[in-house]
């Protein structure tokens, strides 16, 4: 890069004598062999160095020379420079006398410091020189600037103080676990709290926190007797190790913690119910997911509720139970258990005669007939898990389900692929040989292991095929040396595997998105499934090139007969399972409450039509009928909103998936059409139902929102249903546009599209009990699991999470400011006089 590039207006010539002296000393120059320097001679003699920065990356300069350098751009990625010192320092090129950093602090006389220093970045595993020398220079020679930056951003040590205080129990001064400091002069450092001598209060806190540790991290309580644990804890508190708590003390603390968490759950549910009654709504208000499993020979059931709090942009999930199931996996035993659990949590504020249909809007369950029949017997709508239905469709298409009755050719190939993986997974010698062959491949940048499939999860089948295709060359080379091995694949079989894997890549992306935290709403799940089914119905399909170094794709019009069979069976089973269709009332209302899907036409849903839209509007009227007819204060009619500004789009990935390409095309084709329809003037006084109906008229008259990156439907309704408040006075500047309709939207958008939360609960349960830990009492398992699944309700964990979040926010703010300062100075040229 030329030294003359950049903004010429930013070029400054340093002619100050004191600055020249400091720069000369920084550059390692000596004048007449002594420490004294003739400032006047340095300042007046400035011959230009005839050297181009393009041809030289380092310049050896002496006294009196003036060199034009270019400030470098900030580093990005994992190696980006985020220390606070980079706000006033910059790297430059070419380096001068092996020094590559200049201090740009403005001194009192208006000149720039221009002190040169050497800084070495980290490269690979080799650590750099760090920023200690840079920060010490600012603190020593520019203390005012250093103090100002630290006051605004905070140092790393200061950010750790709140975390240390939360760990030590000092941040909860008003709670029962708060402890006095070790002495009057003690700081909030963790070491000052872990003193060798323990008083009674400190020991009780340590016992309680050990129980919290065992619960939220699923550790065995007998760990306190292990020698390694004693050696570790003995370094902090020998007295506590000598007399560890008894089993009775552990159980007592566990009961106390269990009661606290359960009380917090009931209080949150009571608050949510009071909010519903305050809006005049007395119907069901929660979504729920439940499932059953067998762990270590014992039956277990889990039950989780989901809802959206007012002002929140995320779905809140609270586990009500993960306990041993007393009966068998039949609908006759499941229904009474759900009724008993409903009375356990809701009888205090909804009456002893409360029923599940009074509380739950819908149950999201897997396809098990026992759970579905139990929920229907209680009068609660059932939403079958979209992930389970897609999983079933793919398993039938791959010939795995039903012993390959619908696709025997592909079923036989999947068995052969599994046997091929077994050649290497069952033999250490063969596996080592495969690793050696991988190291010889130039296209592979790492050594991979083959993935074994799980017959109940189709994503493992996809990953197995994808990994086999990635290692096709070393696998083929291995079987070339083993010509008589019958498990090797022929070229047509490799072609079929590649085509099927390419077809299922979009289905895999949809499954991952529904299992995560982004597309859990029913409306979004139905829409992305509908998009995938449309892509599968296209005449041509993108198939990955088998011999390409990079993952390239090419459009193929004719698939092999086996791949075409997979495609046909997949679409047929998805049609039979009604995937992507709004069949239940809650599914139609969830789509109607999504401002991107409210037209409910064929471009949004598999069964989209004007008739479906009419059914959804009738369903909405039925929900409005559950509101009290109470006179309400007159309020101005809400004005139609053409488009609400979404959250700032996230940066695009280099390669977009097919789903993301379709979404980008919709955004580009969206027009700025106006809203249609009219809204009648509101009278002086009216009842609540009329207000809601008028909000519905305005909402349906608005144009659909354009789907952009990171559009949050809950954020949309949060803006429409929340009063605007002045930040200084706290007064309401403008009332909410659609408070009642936003409330209804939160009800139905809080219903999950999949039962993945129940599967996550069972995954956590498998870490607590299993074949190696099967003697724990079911009562203790229930208590530890409730605490584990609701760890965010534990006061100590909440305080620690808040302290960590605050420290991370401050660190991110400081890093962002440092990068912004570097970007502002990037590519600017300055003159340094030595």
DONUKOL-552770 format. One line per 4 residues: number of its first residue (from 1); for each residue x, y, z of C-alpha. Coordinates in nm, 3 decimals, padded with zeros to 5 digits. Layout:
N
NUM) X:Y:Z | ...
This chain:
834
1) 00.000:00.000:00.000 | 00.137:00.339:-00.096 | 00.220:00.583:00.178 | 00.033:00.852:-00.013
5) -00.298:00.666:-00.006 | -00.574:00.779:00.225 | -00.722:01.117:00.308 | -00.474:01.395:00.232
9) -00.655:01.623:00.470 | -00.564:01.395:00.757 | -00.190:01.434:00.698 | -00.015:01.620:00.976
13) 00.351:01.718:00.992 | 00.519:01.694:01.330 | 00.754:01.986:01.384 | 00.740:02.025:01.760
17) 01.081:02.000:01.927 | 00.967:01.802:02.230 | 00.776:01.563:02.007 | 01.084:01.515:01.794
21) 01.288:01.439:02.104 | 01.046:01.174:02.220 | 01.023:01.021:01.876 | 01.401:01.015:01.845
25) 01.436:00.839:02.176 | 01.155:00.600:02.085 | 01.332:00.513:01.764 | 01.648:00.428:01.955
29) 01.852:00.717:01.815 | 02.128:00.887:02.011 | 02.266:01.233:01.950 | 02.642:01.275:01.993
33) 02.650:00.963:02.205 | 02.476:01.130:02.501 | 02.126:01.161:02.640 | 02.108:01.531:02.554
37) 01.967:01.638:02.221 | 01.974:01.962:02.028 | 01.602:02.004:01.983 | 01.639:02.296:01.750
41) 01.865:02.104:01.516 | 01.626:01.811:01.509 | 01.325:02.029:01.442 | 01.480:02.232:01.161
45) 01.660:01.960:00.968 | 01.399:01.736:00.795 | 01.539:01.576:00.480 | 01.291:01.342:00.312
49) 01.378:00.974:00.297 | 01.370:00.864:-00.066 | 01.206:00.526:-00.013 | 00.875:00.384:-00.122
53) 00.660:00.202:00.134 | 00.536:-00.024:-00.143 | 00.877:-00.180:-00.192 | 00.987:-00.185:00.171
57) 00.794:-00.300:00.479 | 01.058:-00.178:00.726 | 01.268:00.138:00.717 | 01.590:00.208:00.909
61) 01.585:00.580:00.982 | 01.811:00.816:01.169 | 01.788:01.153:01.332 | 01.636:01.433:01.130
65) 01.452:01.222:00.875 | 01.080:01.261:00.800 | 00.892:00.950:00.690 | 00.539:00.928:00.555
69) 00.355:00.623:00.691 | 00.003:00.485:00.647 | -00.215:00.387:00.939 | -00.331:00.028:00.898
73) -00.683:-00.110:00.902 | -00.801:-00.299:01.213 | -00.769:-00.674:01.229 | -01.093:-00.872:01.210
77) -01.202:-01.217:01.319 | -01.062:-01.392:01.623 | -00.744:-01.182:01.613 | -00.916:-00.844:01.616
81) -00.764:-00.578:01.841 | -01.011:-00.493:02.118 | -00.791:-00.359:02.403 | -00.876:-00.007:02.516
85) -00.529:00.124:02.424 | -00.613:00.088:02.052 | -00.854:00.377:02.085 | -00.554:00.615:02.086
89) -00.289:00.398:01.917 | -00.256:00.266:01.563 | -00.038:00.030:01.369 | 00.135:00.177:01.067
93) 00.334:00.068:00.766 | 00.620:00.068:00.683 | 00.767:00.005:01.026 | 01.045:00.237:01.143
97) 01.345:00.084:01.314 | 01.138:-00.229:01.384 | 00.867:-00.020:01.554 | 00.516:-00.044:01.413
101) 00.279:00.131:01.660 | 00.239:00.505:01.713 | 00.068:00.688:01.997 | -00.184:00.947:01.870
105) -00.277:01.113:02.199 | -00.313:01.488:02.175 | -00.092:01.666:02.429 | -00.172:01.991:02.612
109) 00.010:02.203:02.354 | -00.205:02.058:02.075 | 00.063:01.837:01.921 | 00.045:01.460:01.883
113) 00.258:01.235:02.100 | 00.383:01.021:01.806 | 00.575:00.791:02.040 | 00.685:00.478:01.850
117) 00.669:00.130:02.001 | 00.709:-00.228:01.888 | 00.413:-00.464:01.897 | 00.406:-00.825:01.774
121) 00.072:-00.989:01.688 | -00.014:-01.349:01.770 | 00.027:-01.592:01.483 | -00.103:-01.945:01.512
125) 00.011:-02.097:01.840 | 00.282:-01.835:01.885 | 00.174:-01.566:02.129 | 00.238:-01.201:02.056
129) 00.388:-00.933:02.274 | 00.054:-00.823:02.420 | -00.058:-00.469:02.498 | 00.098:-00.427:02.843
133) 00.374:-00.196:02.716 | 00.123:00.010:02.519 | -00.110:00.060:02.813 | 00.178:00.142:03.049
137) 00.292:00.420:02.814 | -00.055:00.576:02.816 | -00.090:00.543:03.193 | 00.255:00.695:03.257
141) 00.275:00.978:03.003 | -00.098:01.043:02.942 | -00.272:00.967:03.276 | -00.567:01.196:03.202
145) -00.648:01.012:02.879 | -00.607:00.673:03.045 | -00.835:00.769:03.333 | -01.102:00.904:03.098
149) -01.111:00.583:02.891 | -01.123:00.364:03.199 | -01.409:00.564:03.349 | -01.612:00.529:03.031
153) -01.537:00.167:02.945 | -01.406:00.013:03.267 | -01.100:-00.207:03.294 | -01.097:-00.586:03.282
157) -01.029:-00.605:03.656 | -01.323:-00.378:03.732 | -01.553:-00.586:03.514 | -01.453:-00.899:03.708
161) -01.537:-00.745:04.045 | -01.914:-00.785:04.000 | -01.866:-01.147:03.895 | -01.643:-01.217:04.194
165) -01.893:-01.052:04.425 | -02.176:-01.265:04.284 | -01.969:-01.581:04.330 | -01.877:-01.486:04.684
169) -02.234:-01.395:04.777 | -02.171:-01.025:04.834 | -02.399:-00.895:04.557 | -02.711:-01.030:04.732
173) -02.677:-00.824:05.045 | -03.048:-00.834:05.110 | -03.093:-01.208:05.061 | -03.051:-01.490:05.304
177) -02.725:-01.603:05.143 | -02.549:-01.266:05.176 | -02.238:-01.273:05.389 | -02.035:-01.002:05.556
181) -01.686:-00.944:05.427 | -01.393:-01.105:05.598 | -01.275:-00.773:05.735 | -01.356:-00.407:05.710
185) -01.076:-00.350:05.463 | -01.151:-00.651:05.244 | -01.246:-00.596:04.884 | -01.491:-00.804:04.681
189) -01.218:-01.038:04.564 | -01.304:-01.408:04.577 | -00.993:-01.485:04.781 | -01.108:-01.256:05.062
193) -01.427:-01.459:05.101 | -01.273:-01.806:05.094 | -01.099:-01.769:05.429 | -00.965:-02.073:05.617
197) -01.193:-02.012:05.917 | -01.561:-02.072:05.851 | -01.840:-01.940:06.066 | -02.184:-02.099:06.074
201) -02.342:-01.868:05.819 | -02.062:-01.914:05.569 | -02.075:-02.293:05.607 | -02.449:-02.293:05.542
205) -02.398:-02.089:05.229 | -02.125:-02.328:05.111 | -02.354:-02.627:05.170 | -02.636:-02.466:04.973
209) -02.412:-02.374:04.684 | -02.271:-02.724:04.668 | -02.628:-02.850:04.626 | -02.685:-02.590:04.353
213) -02.369:-02.713:04.180 | -02.486:-03.075:04.190 | -02.827:-02.978:04.051 | -02.748:-02.738:03.769
217) -02.443:-02.936:03.650 | -02.590:-03.280:03.734 | -02.298:-03.383:03.955 | -02.321:-03.672:04.206
221) -02.345:-03.562:04.567 | -02.089:-03.825:04.668 | -01.832:-03.616:04.485 | -01.766:-03.433:04.812
225) -01.597:-03.749:04.943 | -01.358:-03.783:04.647 | -00.988:-03.722:04.717 | -00.944:-03.498:04.416
229) -01.234:-03.276:04.521 | -01.093:-03.252:04.875 | -00.751:-03.153:04.744 | -00.901:-02.881:04.527
233) -01.136:-02.740:04.789 | -00.877:-02.777:05.064 | -00.666:-02.511:04.898 | -00.954:-02.268:04.949
237) -01.100:-02.380:05.282 | -00.940:-02.668:05.474 | -01.197:-02.641:05.754 | -01.486:-02.709:05.516
241) -01.317:-03.020:05.376 | -01.253:-03.168:05.720 | -01.623:-03.170:05.806 | -01.830:-03.209:05.490
245) -02.207:-03.208:05.519 | -02.405:-03.523:05.585 | -02.663:-03.677:05.354 | -02.941:-03.536:05.574
249) -02.800:-03.186:05.534 | -02.780:-03.234:05.158 | -03.142:-03.350:05.142 | -03.253:-03.061:05.361
253) -03.084:-02.805:05.138 | -03.222:-02.979:04.832 | -03.575:-02.953:04.971 | -03.522:-02.586:05.051
257) -03.393:-02.510:04.703 | -03.675:-02.714:04.544 | -03.935:-02.518:04.741 | -03.780:-02.186:04.637
261) -03.782:-02.278:04.269 | -04.135:-02.416:04.279 | -04.259:-02.104:04.459 | -04.097:-01.888:04.190
265) -04.271:-02.090:03.919 | -04.611:-02.053:04.084 | -04.557:-01.679:04.136 | -04.466:-01.630:03.769
269) -04.771:-01.825:03.654 | -04.992:-01.629:03.893 | -04.856:-01.301:03.756 | -04.925:-01.418:03.401
273) -05.280:-01.514:03.494 | -05.339:-01.179:03.659 | -05.221:-01.007:03.342 | -05.475:-01.207:03.142
277) -05.756:-01.113:03.381 | -05.644:-00.750:03.370 | -05.694:-00.759:02.992 | -06.040:-00.904:03.047
281) -05.942:-01.250:02.917 | -06.041:-01.558:03.117 | -05.953:-01.839:02.875 | -05.654:-02.071:02.846
285) -05.319:-01.893:02.831 | -05.032:-02.146:02.810 | -04.875:-02.381:02.560 | -04.730:-02.711:02.682
289) -04.502:-02.993:02.568 | -04.493:-03.337:02.726 | -04.336:-03.671:02.651 | -04.251:-04.002:02.817
293) -03.939:-04.214:02.807 | -03.766:-04.503:02.982 | -03.434:-04.443:03.158 | -03.244:-04.711:03.347
297) -03.548:-04.939:03.341 | -03.785:-04.680:03.492 | -04.061:-04.475:03.331 | -04.024:-04.093:03.332
301) -04.246:-03.811:03.211 | -04.160:-03.446:03.148 | -04.395:-03.148:03.124 | -04.293:-02.797:03.011
305) -04.507:-02.486:02.958 | -04.425:-02.201:02.719 | -04.552:-01.845:02.698 | -04.447:-01.496:02.593
309) -04.412:-01.230:02.859 | -04.523:-00.875:02.789 | -04.235:-00.674:02.648 | -04.030:-00.984:02.567
313) -03.909:-01.090:02.225 | -03.841:-01.453:02.319 | -04.051:-01.750:02.426 | -04.021:-01.834:02.796
317) -04.007:-02.203:02.882 | -04.065:-02.332:03.235 | -04.044:-02.700:03.330 | -04.320:-02.807:03.570
321) -04.204:-03.164:03.614 | -03.953:-03.424:03.508 | -04.032:-03.713:03.739 | -04.094:-04.085:03.755
325) -04.425:-04.183:03.598 | -04.632:-04.399:03.833 | -04.835:-04.583:03.571 | -04.790:-04.732:03.226
329) -04.762:-04.553:02.892 | -05.137:-04.557:02.827 | -05.384:-04.276:02.778 | -05.585:-04.392:03.081
333) -05.283:-04.330:03.308 | -05.151:-04.016:03.137 | -05.474:-03.813:03.155 | -05.515:-03.833:03.538
337) -05.148:-03.745:03.581 | -05.191:-03.426:03.375 | -05.501:-03.332:03.576 | -05.315:-03.382:03.903
341) -05.019:-03.175:03.786 | -05.257:-02.896:03.676 | -05.414:-02.881:04.022 | -05.068:-02.891:04.184
345) -04.956:-02.568:04.017 | -05.277:-02.377:03.940 | -05.523:-02.463:04.219 | -05.392:-02.185:04.446
349) -05.502:-01.903:04.216 | -05.755:-02.071:03.982 | -05.951:-02.288:04.225 | -05.946:-02.656:04.315
353) -06.178:-02.744:04.026 | -05.933:-02.616:03.762 | -05.904:-02.838:03.455 | -05.630:-02.863:03.189
357) -05.858:-02.709:02.924 | -05.887:-02.396:03.144 | -05.508:-02.350:03.142 | -05.356:-02.491:02.823
361) -05.423:-02.363:02.473 | -05.260:-02.666:02.310 | -05.027:-02.958:02.377 | -04.731:-03.005:02.145
365) -04.646:-03.376:02.149 | -04.481:-03.637:01.934 | -04.683:-03.878:01.721 | -04.739:-04.133:01.999
369) -05.102:-04.235:02.001 | -05.109:-04.274:02.379 | -05.013:-03.912:02.448 | -05.233:-03.777:02.168
373) -05.539:-03.967:02.293 | -05.474:-03.860:02.653 | -05.461:-03.493:02.555 | -05.773:-03.516:02.339
377) -05.959:-03.681:02.627 | -05.886:-03.371:02.835 | -06.042:-03.144:02.574 | -05.714:-02.970:02.483
381) -05.610:-02.928:02.117 | -05.307:-03.130:02.007 | -05.029:-03.007:01.779 | -04.813:-03.290:01.652
385) -04.443:-03.209:01.657 | -04.332:-03.088:01.314 | -03.981:-03.227:01.364 | -04.117:-03.574:01.442
389) -04.340:-03.568:01.135 | -04.055:-03.463:00.905 | -03.837:-03.728:01.068 | -04.097:-03.997:00.995
393) -04.133:-03.887:00.633 | -03.758:-03.901:00.568 | -03.722:-04.241:00.738 | -03.994:-04.383:00.513
397) -03.828:-04.224:00.208 | -03.489:-04.376:00.297 | -03.646:-04.720:00.336 | -03.558:-04.741:00.706
401) -03.910:-04.726:00.853 | -04.143:-05.015:00.780 | -03.857:-05.244:00.678 | -03.832:-05.067:00.342
405) -04.187:-05.142:00.233 | -04.218:-04.815:00.039 | -03.859:-04.790:-00.089 | -03.675:-05.119:-00.068
409) -03.396:-05.017:-00.308 | -03.293:-04.723:-00.093 | -03.336:-04.929:00.223 | -03.085:-05.185:00.096
413) -02.841:-04.906:00.004 | -02.870:-04.751:00.352 | -02.785:-05.089:00.507 | -02.481:-05.112:00.281
417) -02.372:-04.761:00.379 | -02.401:-04.854:00.746 | -02.197:-05.169:00.683 | -01.935:-04.957:00.504
421) -01.903:-04.735:00.811 | -01.871:-05.048:01.023 | -01.560:-05.153:00.831 | -01.374:-04.864:00.993
425) -01.566:-04.805:01.318 | -01.531:-05.170:01.429 | -01.160:-05.201:01.347 | -00.890:-04.978:01.490
429) -00.646:-05.097:01.221 | -00.877:-05.001:00.936 | -00.959:-04.670:01.103 | -00.591:-04.583:01.137
433) -00.535:-04.673:00.774 | -00.820:-04.440:00.671 | -00.663:-04.157:00.872 | -00.329:-04.210:00.697
437) -00.500:-04.191:00.359 | -00.674:-03.870:00.461 | -00.342:-03.707:00.546 | -00.226:-03.774:00.192
441) -00.523:-03.589:00.042 | -00.456:-03.225:-00.040 | -00.826:-03.134:-00.045 | -00.881:-03.240:00.318
445) -00.764:-02.989:00.576 | -00.838:-03.209:00.877 | -00.870:-03.576:00.971 | -01.233:-03.684:01.010
449) -01.409:-03.978:01.170 | -01.694:-04.158:00.999 | -02.035:-04.109:01.164 | -02.248:-04.402:01.270
453) -02.621:-04.370:01.217 | -02.907:-04.373:01.466 | -03.211:-04.553:01.325 | -03.459:-04.327:01.509
457) -03.314:-03.993:01.394 | -03.291:-03.926:01.022 | -03.040:-03.642:01.069 | -02.782:-03.900:01.174
461) -02.847:-04.084:00.845 | -02.788:-03.759:00.657 | -02.466:-03.686:00.847 | -02.344:-04.040:00.782
465) -02.396:-04.000:00.405 | -02.246:-03.650:00.403 | -01.931:-03.767:00.581 | -01.894:-04.067:00.349
469) -01.911:-03.836:00.047 | -01.650:-03.606:00.202 | -01.415:-03.904:00.247 | -01.493:-04.068:-00.084
473) -01.135:-04.045:-00.217 | -00.956:-04.205:00.083 | -01.230:-04.469:00.115 | -01.198:-04.557:-00.255
477) -00.820:-04.574:-00.218 | -00.857:-04.808:00.081 | -01.079:-05.052:-00.109 | -00.844:-05.041:-00.407
481) -00.595:-05.212:-00.177 | -00.874:-05.449:-00.059 | -01.030:-05.564:-00.390 | -01.208:-05.867:-00.241
485) -01.399:-05.671:00.024 | -01.769:-05.692:-00.065 | -01.866:-05.378:00.130 | -01.721:-05.128:-00.114
489) -01.961:-04.909:-00.310 | -01.996:-04.907:-00.686 | -01.995:-04.582:-00.881 | -02.377:-04.585:-00.934
493) -02.421:-04.629:-00.557 | -02.195:-04.330:-00.492 | -02.403:-04.130:-00.741 | -02.729:-04.223:-00.568
497) -02.585:-04.135:-00.229 | -02.471:-03.796:-00.358 | -02.809:-03.718:-00.514 | -03.008:-03.820:-00.206
501) -02.777:-03.626:00.024 | -02.814:-03.316:-00.195 | -03.194:-03.347:-00.193 | -03.206:-03.379:00.186
505) -02.972:-03.086:00.260 | -03.261:-02.837:00.256 | -03.474:-03.066:00.473 | -03.186:-03.089:00.719
509) -03.160:-02.711:00.737 | -03.532:-02.680:00.812 | -03.512:-02.945:01.085 | -03.220:-02.771:01.253
513) -03.400:-02.436:01.241 | -03.716:-02.577:01.398 | -03.514:-02.749:01.670 | -03.330:-02.429:01.760
517) -03.453:-02.105:01.914 | -03.532:-01.904:01.598 | -03.815:-02.077:01.411 | -04.007:-02.234:01.699
521) -04.335:-02.054:01.622 | -04.596:-02.265:01.447 | -04.646:-02.010:01.167 | -04.276:-01.997:01.078
525) -04.240:-02.375:01.096 | -04.532:-02.431:00.860 | -04.397:-02.174:00.616 | -04.040:-02.304:00.589
529) -04.170:-02.661:00.551 | -04.397:-02.539:00.272 | -04.097:-02.372:00.104 | -03.894:-02.693:00.116
533) -04.181:-02.894:-00.032 | -04.208:-02.641:-00.315 | -03.835:-02.675:-00.385 | -03.864:-03.054:-00.387
537) -04.146:-03.030:-00.644 | -03.931:-02.831:-00.890 | -03.833:-02.986:-01.222 | -03.459:-02.949:-01.160
541) -03.261:-02.999:-00.843 | -02.917:-02.870:-00.735 | -02.686:-03.170:-00.701 | -02.336:-03.138:-00.562
545) -02.053:-03.212:-00.802 | -01.882:-03.531:-00.686 | -01.528:-03.451:-00.798 | -01.517:-03.076:-00.725
549) -01.260:-02.944:-00.484 | -01.509:-02.688:-00.351 | -01.876:-02.777:-00.277 | -02.016:-02.674:-00.615
553) -02.368:-02.748:-00.736 | -02.521:-02.811:-01.075 | -02.886:-02.828:-01.180 | -02.996:-03.180:-01.274
557) -03.321:-03.248:-01.460 | -03.320:-03.628:-01.440 | -03.237:-03.803:-01.115 | -03.151:-04.168:-01.082
561) -03.447:-04.398:-01.024 | -03.351:-04.459:-00.660 | -03.318:-04.084:-00.585 | -03.645:-04.016:-00.765
565) -03.810:-04.281:-00.550 | -03.680:-04.113:-00.235 | -03.823:-03.782:-00.355 | -04.167:-03.926:-00.434
569) -04.202:-04.116:-00.107 | -04.085:-03.813:00.091 | -04.349:-03.585:-00.060 | -04.622:-03.847:-00.027
573) -04.558:-03.911:00.343 | -04.528:-03.539:00.421 | -04.864:-03.494:00.252 | -05.014:-03.778:00.455
577) -04.875:-03.634:00.779 | -05.021:-03.290:00.686 | -04.685:-03.124:00.735 | -04.694:-02.753:00.652
581) -05.073:-02.736:00.678 | -05.276:-02.526:00.921 | -05.533:-02.781:01.038 | -05.585:-02.699:01.407
585) -05.736:-02.376:01.534 | -05.412:-02.277:01.706 | -05.220:-02.334:01.381 | -05.453:-02.106:01.185
589) -05.442:-01.836:01.452 | -05.064:-01.856:01.478 | -05.038:-01.798:01.102 | -05.293:-01.516:01.115
593) -05.103:-01.343:01.395 | -04.783:-01.347:01.191 | -04.777:-01.022:00.991 | -04.577:-01.200:00.716
597) -04.827:-01.486:00.671 | -05.167:-01.333:00.755 | -05.301:-01.374:00.400 | -05.291:-01.754:00.453
601) -05.271:-01.811:00.078 | -05.110:-02.092:-00.113 | -04.775:-01.912:-00.125 | -04.749:-01.929:00.256
605) -04.904:-02.264:00.352 | -04.962:-02.603:00.194 | -05.340:-02.570:00.235 | -05.347:-02.192:00.205
609) -05.661:-02.042:00.051 | -05.924:-01.773:00.098 | -06.139:-02.030:00.278 | -05.860:-02.096:00.526
613) -05.828:-01.721:00.589 | -06.201:-01.703:00.657 | -06.175:-01.993:00.904 | -05.890:-01.819:01.083
617) -06.094:-01.500:01.117 | -06.382:-01.704:01.265 | -06.137:-01.864:01.508 | -06.022:-01.517:01.609
621) -06.382:-01.412:01.674 | -06.421:-01.713:01.902 | -06.118:-01.601:02.101 | -06.252:-01.244:02.123
625) -06.576:-01.386:02.265 | -06.379:-01.504:02.569 | -06.305:-01.143:02.670 | -06.529:-00.970:02.921
629) -06.780:-00.718:02.788 | -06.671:-00.428:03.005 | -06.698:-00.059:02.914 | -06.360:00.081:02.825
633) -06.223:00.432:02.819 | -06.232:00.591:02.475 | -05.906:00.561:02.285 | -05.804:00.686:01.942
637) -05.842:00.436:01.663 | -05.504:00.291:01.561 | -05.369:00.404:01.228 | -05.269:00.143:00.972
641) -04.896:00.077:00.957 | -04.757:00.004:00.613 | -04.428:-00.142:00.732 | -04.266:-00.149:01.071
645) -03.890:-00.109:01.066 | -03.743:-00.447:01.150 | -03.432:-00.519:01.346 | -03.114:-00.424:01.163
649) -03.031:-00.708:00.925 | -02.742:-00.932:01.017 | -02.445:-00.965:00.785 | -02.490:-01.220:00.507
653) -02.288:-01.536:00.487 | -02.066:-01.581:00.185 | -02.280:-01.867:00.053 | -02.657:-01.855:00.101
657) -02.870:-02.163:00.133 | -03.163:-02.212:-00.102 | -03.406:-02.098:00.168 | -03.211:-01.777:00.219
661) -03.194:-01.714:-00.156 | -03.573:-01.745:-00.182 | -03.617:-01.504:00.107 | -03.382:-01.250:-00.054
665) -03.583:-01.277:-00.377 | -03.905:-01.202:-00.190 | -03.750:-00.894:-00.029 | -03.629:-00.767:-00.368
669) -03.970:-00.823:-00.528 | -04.169:-00.661:-00.247 | -04.353:-00.346:-00.354 | -04.444:-00.042:-00.147
673) -04.818:-00.089:-00.184 | -05.052:00.105:00.042 | -05.294:-00.037:00.291 | -05.648:-00.107:00.185
677) -05.967:-00.105:00.386 | -06.119:00.152:00.610 | -06.167:00.196:00.980 | -06.483:00.342:01.122
681) -06.457:00.623:01.374 | -06.471:00.512:01.732 | -06.749:00.630:01.959 | -06.710:00.806:02.288
685) -06.752:00.488:02.491 | -06.750:00.126:02.385 | -06.689:-00.221:02.523 | -06.371:-00.421:02.509
689) -06.481:-00.661:02.235 | -06.561:-00.379:01.995 | -06.215:-00.236:02.057 | -06.054:-00.569:01.970
693) -06.263:-00.605:01.656 | -06.153:-00.263:01.540 | -05.790:-00.350:01.605 | -05.843:-00.664:01.394
697) -05.986:-00.457:01.109 | -05.683:-00.229:01.109 | -05.437:-00.518:01.129 | -05.597:-00.713:00.846
701) -05.610:-00.399:00.630 | -05.235:-00.347:00.654 | -05.001:-00.486:00.394 | -04.800:-00.791:00.488
705) -04.461:-00.736:00.642 | -04.162:-00.818:00.423 | -03.952:-01.102:00.560 | -03.600:-00.976:00.613
709) -03.309:-01.110:00.811 | -03.367:-01.127:01.185 | -03.730:-01.015:01.162 | -03.877:-01.093:01.504
713) -04.253:-01.139:01.505 | -04.263:-01.100:01.883 | -04.070:-00.775:01.849 | -04.331:-00.658:01.599
717) -04.616:-00.717:01.845 | -04.410:-00.577:02.130 | -04.390:-00.246:01.945 | -04.760:-00.249:01.857
721) -04.878:-00.347:02.204 | -04.658:-00.133:02.431 | -04.710:00.230:02.534 | -04.444:00.478:02.429
725) -04.287:00.627:02.742 | -04.068:00.936:02.770 | -03.721:00.839:02.889 | -03.680:01.152:03.103
729) -04.021:01.204:03.265 | -04.152:00.848:03.253 | -04.488:00.969:03.121 | -04.674:00.792:02.841
733) -04.628:00.992:02.523 | -04.854:00.777:02.305 | -05.071:00.477:02.396 | -05.023:00.134:02.244
737) -05.172:00.093:01.898 | -05.309:-00.261:01.940 | -05.284:-00.371:02.304 | -05.552:-00.640:02.288
741) -05.451:-00.789:01.955 | -05.086:-00.791:02.068 | -05.199:-00.982:02.377 | -05.380:-01.240:02.162
745) -05.073:-01.271:01.939 | -04.852:-01.343:02.241 | -05.090:-01.618:02.350 | -05.074:-01.815:02.026
749) -04.715:-01.736:01.929 | -04.609:-01.887:02.261 | -04.718:-02.233:02.144 | -04.419:-02.435:02.023
753) -04.409:-02.598:01.683 | -04.205:-02.894:01.810 | -04.163:-03.095:02.127 | -03.784:-03.055:02.120
757) -03.785:-02.905:02.470 | -03.912:-03.237:02.606 | -03.629:-03.414:02.425 | -03.377:-03.171:02.577
761) -03.519:-03.246:02.922 | -03.465:-03.617:02.868 | -03.110:-03.553:02.744 | -03.036:-03.376:03.072
765) -03.202:-03.661:03.261 | -02.971:-03.913:03.095 | -02.674:-03.730:03.250 | -02.825:-03.758:03.596
769) -02.930:-04.123:03.593 | -02.840:-04.415:03.373 | -02.700:-04.766:03.383 | -02.402:-04.643:03.588
773) -02.614:-04.426:03.820 | -02.942:-04.610:03.871 | -02.983:-04.620:04.252 | -03.096:-04.260:04.307
777) -03.440:-04.222:04.462 | -03.706:-04.092:04.225 | -03.791:-03.818:04.475 | -03.437:-03.682:04.459
781) -03.429:-03.712:04.080 | -03.747:-03.505:04.055 | -03.608:-03.229:04.275 | -03.270:-03.209:04.106
785) -03.423:-03.208:03.758 | -03.670:-02.930:03.841 | -03.383:-02.715:03.968 | -03.167:-02.805:03.667
789) -03.435:-02.724:03.410 | -03.530:-02.398:03.585 | -03.181:-02.284:03.680 | -03.269:-01.930:03.571
793) -03.507:-01.910:03.869 | -03.236:-01.979:04.129 | -03.141:-01.649:04.293 | -02.769:-01.724:04.308
797) -02.755:-01.831:03.943 | -02.960:-01.531:03.836 | -02.722:-01.291:04.011 | -02.418:-01.457:03.858
801) -02.571:-01.454:03.509 | -02.658:-01.085:03.547 | -02.302:-01.001:03.655 | -02.151:-01.200:03.367
805) -02.389:-01.040:03.115 | -02.301:-00.693:03.243 | -01.928:-00.763:03.220 | -01.964:-00.901:02.868
809) -02.168:-00.600:02.761 | -01.901:-00.361:02.890 | -01.624:-00.561:02.724 | -01.817:-00.569:02.395
813) -01.874:-00.193:02.414 | -01.505:-00.129:02.473 | -01.405:-00.364:02.190 | -01.654:-00.205:01.953
817) -01.520:00.142:02.029 | -01.160:00.030:01.980 | -01.240:-00.120:01.640 | -01.438:00.190:01.540
821) -01.145:00.416:01.626 | -00.911:00.201:01.417 | -01.153:00.199:01.124 | -01.184:00.578:01.138
825) -00.804:00.619:01.112 | -00.750:00.339:00.860 | -00.557:00.420:00.539 | -00.476:00.774:00.652
829) -00.122:00.901:00.596 | 00.076:01.092:00.854 | 00.434:01.227:00.856 | 00.665:01.120:01.136
833) 00.973:01.340:01.192 | 01.263:01.180:01.371
